Protein backbone atom coordinates (compact mmCIF):
# COMPACT_ATOMS: atom_id res chain seq x y z
CA UNK A 1 0.00 0.00 0.00
CA UNK A 2 1.72 3.07 -1.36
CA UNK A 3 -0.17 5.82 0.43
CA UNK A 4 -0.33 6.23 4.20
CA UNK A 5 -2.55 8.43 6.34
CA UNK A 6 0.52 10.55 6.99
CA UNK A 7 1.05 11.05 3.26
CA UNK A 8 -2.44 12.50 3.12
CA UNK A 9 -1.69 14.78 6.07
CA UNK A 10 1.50 16.03 4.41
CA UNK A 11 -0.03 16.56 0.98
CA UNK A 12 0.26 20.11 -0.43
CA UNK A 13 -1.55 21.33 -3.56
CA UNK A 14 -0.63 24.20 -5.81
CA UNK A 15 -3.00 27.15 -5.88
CA UNK A 16 -4.70 28.33 -9.04
CA UNK A 17 -6.76 31.33 -10.21
CA UNK A 18 -9.97 29.29 -10.04
CA UNK A 19 -9.77 26.07 -8.07
CA UNK A 20 -11.40 23.88 -5.47
CA UNK A 21 -12.44 25.56 -2.20
CA UNK A 22 -9.51 24.97 0.16
CA UNK A 23 -11.47 24.33 3.35
CA UNK A 24 -13.70 21.76 1.64
CA UNK A 25 -10.72 19.83 0.29
CA UNK A 26 -8.86 20.08 3.61
CA UNK A 27 -11.89 18.85 5.59
CA UNK A 28 -12.38 15.94 3.20
CA UNK A 29 -8.72 14.94 3.42
CA UNK A 30 -8.96 14.99 7.24
CA UNK A 31 -11.77 12.43 7.00
CA UNK A 32 -9.73 10.32 4.56
CA UNK A 33 -6.69 10.44 6.84
CA UNK A 34 -8.83 9.10 9.70
CA UNK A 35 -10.35 6.41 7.46
CA UNK A 36 -6.93 5.17 6.25
CA UNK A 37 -5.69 5.08 9.86
CA UNK A 38 -8.70 3.05 10.99
CA UNK A 39 -8.33 0.57 8.16
CA UNK A 40 -4.59 0.16 8.73
CA UNK A 41 -5.24 -0.52 12.42
CA UNK A 42 -7.84 -3.18 11.58
CA UNK A 43 -5.52 -4.80 9.02
CA UNK A 44 -2.76 -4.91 11.62
CA UNK A 45 -5.07 -6.52 14.21
CA UNK A 46 -6.48 -9.03 11.69
CA UNK A 47 -3.01 -10.04 10.50
CA UNK A 48 -1.95 -10.67 14.11
CA UNK A 49 -5.12 -12.68 14.73
CA UNK A 50 -4.47 -14.85 11.65
CA UNK A 51 -0.86 -15.47 12.72
CA UNK A 52 -1.97 -16.48 16.22
CA UNK A 53 -4.67 -18.82 14.90
CA UNK A 54 -2.30 -20.36 12.36
CA UNK A 55 0.30 -20.96 15.05
CA UNK A 56 -2.32 -22.57 17.30
CA UNK A 57 -3.30 -24.72 14.31
CA UNK A 58 0.31 -25.84 13.78
CA UNK A 59 0.75 -26.63 17.48
CA UNK A 60 -2.26 -28.97 17.27
CA UNK A 61 -0.64 -30.90 14.42
CA UNK A 62 2.66 -31.51 16.26
CA UNK B 1 -15.93 2.85 8.39
CA UNK B 2 -17.92 5.84 7.21
CA UNK B 3 -16.17 6.60 3.94
CA UNK B 4 -15.93 4.23 0.98
CA UNK B 5 -13.82 4.40 -2.15
CA UNK B 6 -17.01 5.20 -4.03
CA UNK B 7 -17.68 8.17 -1.74
CA UNK B 8 -14.30 9.53 -2.79
CA UNK B 9 -15.13 8.99 -6.45
CA UNK B 10 -18.45 10.81 -6.07
CA UNK B 11 -17.07 13.74 -4.08
CA UNK B 12 -17.65 17.20 -5.61
CA UNK B 13 -16.03 20.40 -4.34
CA UNK B 14 -17.20 23.93 -4.80
CA UNK B 15 -15.04 26.18 -6.94
CA UNK B 16 -13.56 29.39 -5.61
CA UNK B 17 -11.43 32.35 -6.58
CA UNK B 18 -7.88 31.19 -5.70
CA UNK B 19 -8.36 27.53 -4.83
CA UNK B 20 -6.47 24.27 -5.11
CA UNK B 21 -5.45 23.17 -8.61
CA UNK B 22 -8.25 20.85 -9.77
CA UNK B 23 -6.15 18.27 -11.60
CA UNK B 24 -3.78 17.86 -8.65
CA UNK B 25 -6.66 17.26 -6.24
CA UNK B 26 -8.43 14.95 -8.71
CA UNK B 27 -5.28 12.88 -9.31
CA UNK B 28 -4.65 12.59 -5.57
CA UNK B 29 -8.21 11.47 -4.90
CA UNK B 30 -7.87 8.81 -7.64
CA UNK B 31 -4.89 7.38 -5.72
CA UNK B 32 -6.84 7.50 -2.45
CA UNK B 33 -9.82 5.74 -4.04
CA UNK B 34 -7.50 2.93 -5.15
CA UNK B 35 -5.85 2.76 -1.72
CA UNK B 36 -9.21 2.50 0.10
CA UNK B 37 -10.35 -0.20 -2.31
CA UNK B 38 -7.17 -2.22 -1.75
CA UNK B 39 -7.43 -1.96 2.02
CA UNK B 40 -11.11 -2.92 2.01
CA UNK B 41 -10.31 -5.98 -0.10
CA UNK B 42 -7.53 -7.05 2.30
CA UNK B 43 -9.82 -6.53 5.31
CA UNK B 44 -12.49 -8.66 3.66
CA UNK B 45 -9.99 -11.46 2.93
CA UNK B 46 -8.47 -11.32 6.42
CA UNK B 47 -11.89 -11.43 8.08
CA UNK B 48 -12.81 -14.52 6.04
CA UNK B 49 -9.48 -16.13 6.93
CA UNK B 50 -10.06 -15.50 10.65
CA UNK B 51 -13.59 -16.95 10.46
CA UNK B 52 -12.31 -20.07 8.68
CA UNK B 53 -9.49 -20.58 11.19
CA UNK B 54 -11.81 -20.02 14.15
CA UNK B 55 -14.29 -22.54 12.76
CA UNK B 56 -11.49 -25.08 12.27
CA UNK B 57 -10.46 -24.37 15.86
CA UNK B 58 -14.01 -25.03 17.13
CA UNK B 59 -14.25 -28.25 15.12
CA UNK B 60 -11.10 -29.53 16.86
CA UNK B 61 -12.68 -28.94 20.26
CA UNK B 62 -15.88 -30.88 19.53
Backbone of each chain as nested JSON, in Angstrom:
{
  "chains": [
    {"id": "A", "residues": [
      {"number": 1, "name": "UNK", "atoms": {"N": [0.852, -1.194, 0.0], "CA": [0.0, 0.0, 0.0], "C": [0.885, 1.241, 0.0]}},
      {"number": 2, "name": "UNK", "atoms": {"N": [0.764, 1.999, -1.124], "CA": [1.721, 3.069, -1.36], "C": [1.44, 4.313, -0.521]}},
      {"number": 3, "name": "UNK", "atoms": {"N": [0.197, 4.539, -0.194], "CA": [-0.168, 5.818, 0.428], "C": [-0.593, 5.61, 1.877]}},
      {"number": 4, "name": "UNK", "atoms": {"N": [0.038, 6.355, 2.779], "CA": [-0.33, 6.234, 4.196], "C": [-1.172, 7.438, 4.614]}},
      {"number": 5, "name": "UNK", "atoms": {"N": [-1.768, 7.314, 5.791], "CA": [-2.553, 8.431, 6.337], "C": [-1.654, 9.66, 6.472]}},
      {"number": 6, "name": "UNK", "atoms": {"N": [-0.398, 9.423, 6.833], "CA": [0.519, 10.548, 6.994], "C": [0.81, 11.246, 5.667]}},
      {"number": 7, "name": "UNK", "atoms": {"N": [0.858, 10.439, 4.599], "CA": [1.051, 11.051, 3.265], "C": [-0.082, 12.032, 2.956]}},
      {"number": 8, "name": "UNK", "atoms": {"N": [-1.28, 11.634, 3.37], "CA": [-2.444, 12.499, 3.122], "C": [-2.294, 13.785, 3.938]}},
      {"number": 9, "name": "UNK", "atoms": {"N": [-1.848, 13.618, 5.193], "CA": [-1.692, 14.783, 6.073], "C": [-0.644, 15.752, 5.527]}},
      {"number": 10, "name": "UNK", "atoms": {"N": [0.384, 15.197, 4.878], "CA": [1.498, 16.028, 4.406], "C": [1.235, 16.641, 3.027]}},
      {"number": 11, "name": "UNK", "atoms": {"N": [0.179, 16.163, 2.376], "CA": [-0.031, 16.561, 0.976], "C": [-0.267, 18.068, 0.813]}},
      {"number": 12, "name": "UNK", "atoms": {"N": [0.42, 18.683, -0.146], "CA": [0.265, 20.11, -0.434], "C": [-0.108, 20.266, -1.91]}},
      {"number": 13, "name": "UNK", "atoms": {"N": [-1.109, 21.083, -2.178], "CA": [-1.546, 21.328, -3.56], "C": [-1.13, 22.727, -3.985]}},
      {"number": 14, "name": "UNK", "atoms": {"N": [-0.882, 22.871, -5.272], "CA": [-0.635, 24.204, -5.805], "C": [-1.95, 24.993, -5.845]}},
      {"number": 15, "name": "UNK", "atoms": {"N": [-1.82, 26.297, -5.796], "CA": [-3.001, 27.148, -5.876], "C": [-3.212, 27.541, -7.338]}},
      {"number": 16, "name": "UNK", "atoms": {"N": [-4.474, 27.843, -7.673], "CA": [-4.704, 28.329, -9.044], "C": [-5.774, 29.417, -9.021]}},
      {"number": 17, "name": "UNK", "atoms": {"N": [-5.855, 30.185, -10.138], "CA": [-6.758, 31.333, -10.212], "C": [-8.164, 30.898, -9.829]}},
      {"number": 18, "name": "UNK", "atoms": {"N": [-8.667, 29.863, -10.447], "CA": [-9.966, 29.293, -10.04], "C": [-9.712, 27.828, -9.684]}},
      {"number": 19, "name": "UNK", "atoms": {"N": [-10.03, 27.449, -8.475], "CA": [-9.766, 26.074, -8.073], "C": [-10.757, 25.601, -7.034]}},
      {"number": 20, "name": "UNK", "atoms": {"N": [-10.478, 24.439, -6.465], "CA": [-11.395, 23.883, -5.467], "C": [-11.296, 24.662, -4.155]}},
      {"number": 21, "name": "UNK", "atoms": {"N": [-12.436, 24.853, -3.496], "CA": [-12.435, 25.559, -2.2], "C": [-11.506, 24.84, -1.223]}},
      {"number": 22, "name": "UNK", "atoms": {"N": [-10.541, 25.573, -0.684], "CA": [-9.506, 24.966, 0.163], "C": [-10.091, 24.259, 1.368]}},
      {"number": 23, "name": "UNK", "atoms": {"N": [-10.985, 24.933, 2.082], "CA": [-11.465, 24.327, 3.354], "C": [-12.236, 23.038, 3.083]}},
      {"number": 24, "name": "UNK", "atoms": {"N": [-12.956, 22.98, 1.958], "CA": [-13.701, 21.759, 1.64], "C": [-12.742, 20.592, 1.384]}},
      {"number": 25, "name": "UNK", "atoms": {"N": [-11.707, 20.866, 0.604], "CA": [-10.717, 19.827, 0.293], "C": [-9.995, 19.423, 1.578]}},
      {"number": 26, "name": "UNK", "atoms": {"N": [-9.593, 20.375, 2.358], "CA": [-8.862, 20.084, 3.612], "C": [-9.719, 19.238, 4.555]}},
      {"number": 27, "name": "UNK", "atoms": {"N": [-10.99, 19.608, 4.701], "CA": [-11.889, 18.848, 5.595], "C": [-12.052, 17.407, 5.095]}},
      {"number": 28, "name": "UNK", "atoms": {"N": [-12.182, 17.278, 3.771], "CA": [-12.382, 15.942, 3.198], "C": [-11.132, 15.079, 3.412]}},
      {"number": 29, "name": "UNK", "atoms": {"N": [-9.971, 15.693, 3.234], "CA": [-8.724, 14.938, 3.422], "C": [-8.529, 14.545, 4.884]}},
      {"number": 30, "name": "UNK", "atoms": {"N": [-9.019, 15.369, 5.819], "CA": [-8.956, 14.993, 7.243], "C": [-9.753, 13.708, 7.486]}},
      {"number": 31, "name": "UNK", "atoms": {"N": [-10.922, 13.634, 6.86], "CA": [-11.769, 12.429, 7.005], "C": [-11.028, 11.216, 6.415]}},
      {"number": 32, "name": "UNK", "atoms": {"N": [-10.438, 11.408, 5.242], "CA": [-9.727, 10.317, 4.558], "C": [-8.544, 9.834, 5.404]}},
      {"number": 33, "name": "UNK", "atoms": {"N": [-7.844, 10.786, 5.985], "CA": [-6.695, 10.441, 6.842], "C": [-7.149, 9.52, 7.976]}},
      {"number": 34, "name": "UNK", "atoms": {"N": [-8.266, 9.901, 8.592], "CA": [-8.83, 9.096, 9.697], "C": [-9.246, 7.717, 9.197]}},
      {"number": 35, "name": "UNK", "atoms": {"N": [-9.865, 7.674, 8.023], "CA": [-10.346, 6.41, 7.463], "C": [-9.178, 5.464, 7.141]}},
      {"number": 36, "name": "UNK", "atoms": {"N": [-8.112, 5.999, 6.581], "CA": [-6.933, 5.174, 6.252], "C": [-6.312, 4.628, 7.545]}},
      {"number": 37, "name": "UNK", "atoms": {"N": [-6.236, 5.504, 8.567], "CA": [-5.69, 5.085, 9.861], "C": [-6.488, 3.92, 10.432]}},
      {"number": 38, "name": "UNK", "atoms": {"N": [-7.79, 4.08, 10.43], "CA": [-8.696, 3.049, 10.989], "C": [-8.517, 1.722, 10.255]}},
      {"number": 39, "name": "UNK", "atoms": {"N": [-8.477, 1.805, 8.938], "CA": [-8.328, 0.567, 8.16], "C": [-6.967, -0.065, 8.422]}},
      {"number": 40, "name": "UNK", "atoms": {"N": [-5.93, 0.713, 8.487], "CA": [-4.592, 0.161, 8.734], "C": [-4.53, -0.5, 10.108]}},
      {"number": 41, "name": "UNK", "atoms": {"N": [-5.221, 0.092, 11.079], "CA": [-5.237, -0.521, 12.422], "C": [-5.957, -1.868, 12.364]}},
      {"number": 42, "name": "UNK", "atoms": {"N": [-7.094, -1.912, 11.647], "CA": [-7.838, -3.177, 11.579], "C": [-7.027, -4.242, 10.845]}},
      {"number": 43, "name": "UNK", "atoms": {"N": [-6.355, -3.846, 9.769], "CA": [-5.524, -4.798, 9.021], "C": [-4.43, -5.348, 9.934]}},
      {"number": 44, "name": "UNK", "atoms": {"N": [-3.829, -4.483, 10.693], "CA": [-2.758, -4.912, 11.615], "C": [-3.307, -5.929, 12.62]}},
      {"number": 45, "name": "UNK", "atoms": {"N": [-4.465, -5.617, 13.208], "CA": [-5.069, -6.524, 14.207], "C": [-5.454, -7.855, 13.559]}},
      {"number": 46, "name": "UNK", "atoms": {"N": [-6.048, -7.801, 12.371], "CA": [-6.482, -9.032, 11.693], "C": [-5.284, -9.901, 11.322]}},
      {"number": 47, "name": "UNK", "atoms": {"N": [-4.223, -9.275, 10.852], "CA": [-3.014, -10.042, 10.497], "C": [-2.465, -10.744, 11.734]}},
      {"number": 48, "name": "UNK", "atoms": {"N": [-2.446, -10.058, 12.863], "CA": [-1.949, -10.674, 14.106], "C": [-2.845, -11.837, 14.516]}},
      {"number": 49, "name": "UNK", "atoms": {"N": [-4.144, -11.636, 14.352], "CA": [-5.121, -12.683, 14.726], "C": [-4.905, -13.933, 13.861]}},
      {"number": 50, "name": "UNK", "atoms": {"N": [-4.696, -13.716, 12.566], "CA": [-4.47, -14.854, 11.649], "C": [-3.19, -15.577, 12.052]}},
      {"number": 51, "name": "UNK", "atoms": {"N": [-2.136, -14.829, 12.334], "CA": [-0.859, -15.47, 12.717], "C": [-1.039, -16.319, 13.982]}},
      {"number": 52, "name": "UNK", "atoms": {"N": [-1.769, -15.762, 14.944], "CA": [-1.974, -16.477, 16.219], "C": [-2.784, -17.755, 15.982]}},
      {"number": 53, "name": "UNK", "atoms": {"N": [-3.824, -17.647, 15.177], "CA": [-4.667, -18.822, 14.903], "C": [-3.893, -19.871, 14.105]}},
      {"number": 54, "name": "UNK", "atoms": {"N": [-3.083, -19.415, 13.166], "CA": [-2.299, -20.362, 12.356], "C": [-1.261, -21.067, 13.211]}},
      {"number": 55, "name": "UNK", "atoms": {"N": [-0.699, -20.345, 14.154], "CA": [0.303, -20.957, 15.05], "C": [-0.357, -22.01, 15.932]}},
      {"number": 56, "name": "UNK", "atoms": {"N": [-1.552, -21.652, 16.432], "CA": [-2.315, -22.574, 17.297], "C": [-2.633, -23.851, 16.5]}},
      {"number": 57, "name": "UNK", "atoms": {"N": [-2.958, -23.631, 15.234], "CA": [-3.296, -24.719, 14.309], "C": [-2.092, -25.649, 14.164]}},
      {"number": 58, "name": "UNK", "atoms": {"N": [-0.936, -25.06, 13.957], "CA": [0.311, -25.84, 13.776], "C": [0.614, -26.619, 15.047]}},
      {"number": 59, "name": "UNK", "atoms": {"N": [0.443, -25.974, 16.198], "CA": [0.748, -26.625, 17.479], "C": [-0.123, -27.873, 17.65]}},
      {"number": 60, "name": "UNK", "atoms": {"N": [-1.363, -27.792, 17.153], "CA": [-2.262, -28.971, 17.265], "C": [-1.703, -30.145, 16.474]}},
      {"number": 61, "name": "UNK", "atoms": {"N": [-1.069, -29.842, 15.351], "CA": [-0.637, -30.904, 14.423], "C": [0.684, -31.529, 14.862]}},
      {"number": 62, "name": "UNK", "atoms": {"N": [1.347, -30.96, 15.847], "CA": [2.661, -31.51, 16.26], "C": [2.47, -32.781, 17.07]}}
    ]},
    {"id": "B", "residues": [
      {"number": 1, "name": "UNK", "atoms": {"N": [-16.695, 1.958, 9.255], "CA": [-15.928, 2.848, 8.391], "C": [-16.902, 3.659, 7.546]}},
      {"number": 2, "name": "UNK", "atoms": {"N": [-16.868, 4.994, 7.768], "CA": [-17.916, 5.837, 7.207], "C": [-17.7, 6.128, 5.726]}},
      {"number": 3, "name": "UNK", "atoms": {"N": [-16.467, 6.124, 5.295], "CA": [-16.167, 6.6, 3.939], "C": [-15.692, 5.453, 3.052]}},
      {"number": 4, "name": "UNK", "atoms": {"N": [-16.346, 5.292, 1.906], "CA": [-15.929, 4.233, 0.985], "C": [-15.166, 4.839, -0.191]}},
      {"number": 5, "name": "UNK", "atoms": {"N": [-14.524, 3.953, -0.946], "CA": [-13.815, 4.405, -2.147], "C": [-14.785, 5.107, -3.091]}},
      {"number": 6, "name": "UNK", "atoms": {"N": [-16.015, 4.595, -3.146], "CA": [-17.006, 5.203, -4.033], "C": [-17.384, 6.612, -3.585]}},
      {"number": 7, "name": "UNK", "atoms": {"N": [-17.408, 6.812, -2.248], "CA": [-17.681, 8.168, -1.738], "C": [-16.625, 9.155, -2.247]}},
      {"number": 8, "name": "UNK", "atoms": {"N": [-15.393, 8.673, -2.302], "CA": [-14.304, 9.533, -2.785], "C": [-14.515, 9.844, -4.267]}},
      {"number": 9, "name": "UNK", "atoms": {"N": [-14.921, 8.812, -5.008], "CA": [-15.135, 8.987, -6.451], "C": [-16.258, 9.984, -6.727]}},
      {"number": 10, "name": "UNK", "atoms": {"N": [-17.262, 9.968, -5.845], "CA": [-18.451, 10.815, -6.067], "C": [-18.268, 12.241, -5.549]}},
      {"number": 11, "name": "UNK", "atoms": {"N": [-17.225, 12.463, -4.772], "CA": [-17.067, 13.744, -4.079], "C": [-16.945, 14.924, -5.062]}},
      {"number": 12, "name": "UNK", "atoms": {"N": [-17.706, 15.974, -4.789], "CA": [-17.651, 17.196, -5.608], "C": [-17.337, 18.372, -4.684]}},
      {"number": 13, "name": "UNK", "atoms": {"N": [-16.397, 19.213, -5.125], "CA": [-16.03, 20.397, -4.337], "C": [-16.545, 21.65, -5.036]}},
      {"number": 14, "name": "UNK", "atoms": {"N": [-16.848, 22.64, -4.234], "CA": [-17.2, 23.93, -4.804], "C": [-15.953, 24.598, -5.377]}},
      {"number": 15, "name": "UNK", "atoms": {"N": [-16.154, 25.44, -6.356], "CA": [-15.036, 26.179, -6.94], "C": [-14.91, 27.509, -6.204]}},
      {"number": 16, "name": "UNK", "atoms": {"N": [-13.705, 28.066, -6.235], "CA": [-13.557, 29.386, -5.611], "C": [-12.442, 30.16, -6.301]}},
      {"number": 17, "name": "UNK", "atoms": {"N": [-12.483, 31.474, -6.089], "CA": [-11.427, 32.348, -6.583], "C": [-10.187, 32.008, -5.767]}},
      {"number": 18, "name": "UNK", "atoms": {"N": [-9.116, 31.657, -6.354], "CA": [-7.883, 31.189, -5.698], "C": [-8.171, 29.938, -4.874]}},
      {"number": 19, "name": "UNK", "atoms": {"N": [-8.137, 28.809, -5.524], "CA": [-8.365, 27.531, -4.826], "C": [-7.284, 26.545, -5.215]}},
      {"number": 20, "name": "UNK", "atoms": {"N": [-7.458, 25.307, -4.785], "CA": [-6.471, 24.275, -5.113], "C": [-6.579, 23.874, -6.583]}},
      {"number": 21, "name": "UNK", "atoms": {"N": [-5.442, 23.607, -7.201], "CA": [-5.452, 23.171, -8.606], "C": [-6.281, 21.9, -8.762]}},
      {"number": 22, "name": "UNK", "atoms": {"N": [-7.285, 21.954, -9.63], "CA": [-8.253, 20.847, -9.767], "C": [-7.581, 19.532, -10.14]}},
      {"number": 23, "name": "UNK", "atoms": {"N": [-6.716, 19.561, -11.134], "CA": [-6.154, 18.273, -11.601], "C": [-5.293, 17.626, -10.521]}},
      {"number": 24, "name": "UNK", "atoms": {"N": [-4.603, 18.434, -9.724], "CA": [-3.781, 17.865, -8.649], "C": [-4.668, 17.164, -7.615]}},
      {"number": 25, "name": "UNK", "atoms": {"N": [-5.747, 17.848, -7.234], "CA": [-6.659, 17.265, -6.242], "C": [-7.314, 16.01, -6.831]}},
      {"number": 26, "name": "UNK", "atoms": {"N": [-7.769, 16.101, -8.058], "CA": [-8.431, 14.949, -8.706], "C": [-7.488, 13.751, -8.795]}},
      {"number": 27, "name": "UNK", "atoms": {"N": [-6.253, 13.983, -9.194], "CA": [-5.278, 12.879, -9.307], "C": [-5.022, 12.242, -7.945]}},
      {"number": 28, "name": "UNK", "atoms": {"N": [-4.922, 13.108, -6.917], "CA": [-4.645, 12.593, -5.571], "C": [-5.823, 11.756, -5.067]}},
      {"number": 29, "name": "UNK", "atoms": {"N": [-7.019, 12.219, -5.34], "CA": [-8.211, 11.471, -4.902], "C": [-8.333, 10.14, -5.649]}},
      {"number": 30, "name": "UNK", "atoms": {"N": [-7.872, 10.098, -6.907], "CA": [-7.866, 8.812, -7.636], "C": [-6.972, 7.797, -6.913]}},
      {"number": 31, "name": "UNK", "atoms": {"N": [-5.825, 8.265, -6.45], "CA": [-4.894, 7.379, -5.724], "C": [-5.552, 6.905, -4.428]}},
      {"number": 32, "name": "UNK", "atoms": {"N": [-6.196, 7.839, -3.73], "CA": [-6.842, 7.502, -2.448], "C": [-7.956, 6.482, -2.663]}},
      {"number": 33, "name": "UNK", "atoms": {"N": [-8.725, 6.68, -3.722], "CA": [-9.82, 5.738, -4.042], "C": [-9.26, 4.324, -4.201]}},
      {"number": 34, "name": "UNK", "atoms": {"N": [-8.147, 4.24, -4.931], "CA": [-7.498, 2.933, -5.152], "C": [-6.999, 2.354, -3.833]}},
      {"number": 35, "name": "UNK", "atoms": {"N": [-6.409, 3.2, -3.009], "CA": [-5.853, 2.757, -1.723], "C": [-6.967, 2.244, -0.788]}},
      {"number": 36, "name": "UNK", "atoms": {"N": [-8.087, 2.937, -0.75], "CA": [-9.205, 2.5, 0.102], "C": [-9.749, 1.163, -0.4]}},
      {"number": 37, "name": "UNK", "atoms": {"N": [-9.861, 1.048, -1.713], "CA": [-10.345, -0.205, -2.306], "C": [-9.439, -1.373, -1.913]}},
      {"number": 38, "name": "UNK", "atoms": {"N": [-8.162, -1.169, -2.064], "CA": [-7.165, -2.217, -1.755], "C": [-7.26, -2.64, -0.288]}},
      {"number": 39, "name": "UNK", "atoms": {"N": [-7.36, -1.641, 0.588], "CA": [-7.428, -1.958, 2.016], "C": [-8.742, -2.682, 2.343]}},
      {"number": 40, "name": "UNK", "atoms": {"N": [-9.822, -2.262, 1.748], "CA": [-11.108, -2.925, 2.01], "C": [-11.082, -4.369, 1.525]}},
      {"number": 41, "name": "UNK", "atoms": {"N": [-10.426, -4.593, 0.407], "CA": [-10.311, -5.98, -0.103], "C": [-9.493, -6.823, 0.871]}},
      {"number": 42, "name": "UNK", "atoms": {"N": [-8.364, -6.277, 1.369], "CA": [-7.532, -7.051, 2.296], "C": [-8.296, -7.338, 3.592]}},
      {"number": 43, "name": "UNK", "atoms": {"N": [-9.036, -6.331, 4.07], "CA": [-9.816, -6.53, 5.31], "C": [-10.843, -7.643, 5.102]}},
      {"number": 44, "name": "UNK", "atoms": {"N": [-11.481, -7.625, 3.959], "CA": [-12.493, -8.659, 3.664], "C": [-11.849, -10.053, 3.679]}},
      {"number": 45, "name": "UNK", "atoms": {"N": [-10.695, -10.159, 2.998], "CA": [-9.991, -11.464, 2.931], "C": [-9.527, -11.91, 4.311]}},
      {"number": 46, "name": "UNK", "atoms": {"N": [-8.977, -10.972, 5.081], "CA": [-8.468, -11.324, 6.418], "C": [-9.615, -11.75, 7.332]}},
      {"number": 47, "name": "UNK", "atoms": {"N": [-10.738, -11.061, 7.246], "CA": [-11.892, -11.43, 8.083], "C": [-12.351, -12.844, 7.737]}},
      {"number": 48, "name": "UNK", "atoms": {"N": [-12.394, -13.159, 6.451], "CA": [-12.814, -14.516, 6.035], "C": [-11.821, -15.553, 6.548]}},
      {"number": 49, "name": "UNK", "atoms": {"N": [-10.544, -15.203, 6.48], "CA": [-9.481, -16.132, 6.933], "C": [-9.627, -16.385, 8.437]}},
      {"number": 50, "name": "UNK", "atoms": {"N": [-9.903, -15.339, 9.19], "CA": [-10.065, -15.501, 10.651], "C": [-11.269, -16.39, 10.924]}},
      {"number": 51, "name": "UNK", "atoms": {"N": [-12.384, -16.137, 10.229], "CA": [-13.588, -16.955, 10.46], "C": [-13.302, -18.429, 10.166]}},
      {"number": 52, "name": "UNK", "atoms": {"N": [-12.594, -18.686, 9.073], "CA": [-12.313, -20.073, 8.683], "C": [-11.416, -20.735, 9.732]}},
      {"number": 53, "name": "UNK", "atoms": {"N": [-10.404, -20.016, 10.197], "CA": [-9.486, -20.583, 11.191], "C": [-10.192, -20.808, 12.519]}},
      {"number": 54, "name": "UNK", "atoms": {"N": [-11.074, -19.864, 12.881], "CA": [-11.809, -20.016, 14.151], "C": [-12.764, -21.2, 14.082]}},
      {"number": 55, "name": "UNK", "atoms": {"N": [-13.355, -21.403, 12.916], "CA": [-14.291, -22.539, 12.764], "C": [-13.514, -23.858, 12.877]}},
      {"number": 56, "name": "UNK", "atoms": {"N": [-12.351, -23.878, 12.236], "CA": [-11.491, -25.078, 12.267], "C": [-11.111, -25.363, 13.729]}},
      {"number": 57, "name": "UNK", "atoms": {"N": [-10.838, -24.295, 14.444], "CA": [-10.456, -24.367, 15.857], "C": [-11.599, -24.996, 16.665]}},
      {"number": 58, "name": "UNK", "atoms": {"N": [-12.822, -24.516, 16.412], "CA": [-14.008, -25.031, 17.126], "C": [-14.213, -26.504, 16.807]}},
      {"number": 59, "name": "UNK", "atoms": {"N": [-14.028, -26.855, 15.532], "CA": [-14.254, -28.254, 15.123], "C": [-13.304, -29.184, 15.882]}},
      {"number": 60, "name": "UNK", "atoms": {"N": [-12.083, -28.698, 16.133], "CA": [-11.104, -29.526, 16.861], "C": [-11.599, -29.826, 18.271]}},
      {"number": 61, "name": "UNK", "atoms": {"N": [-12.3, -28.812, 18.839], "CA": [-12.681, -28.941, 20.259], "C": [-13.941, -29.767, 20.45]}},
      {"number": 62, "name": "UNK", "atoms": {"N": [-14.619, -30.102, 19.352], "CA": [-15.877, -30.884, 19.531], "C": [-15.577, -32.321, 19.918]}}
    ]}
  ]
}
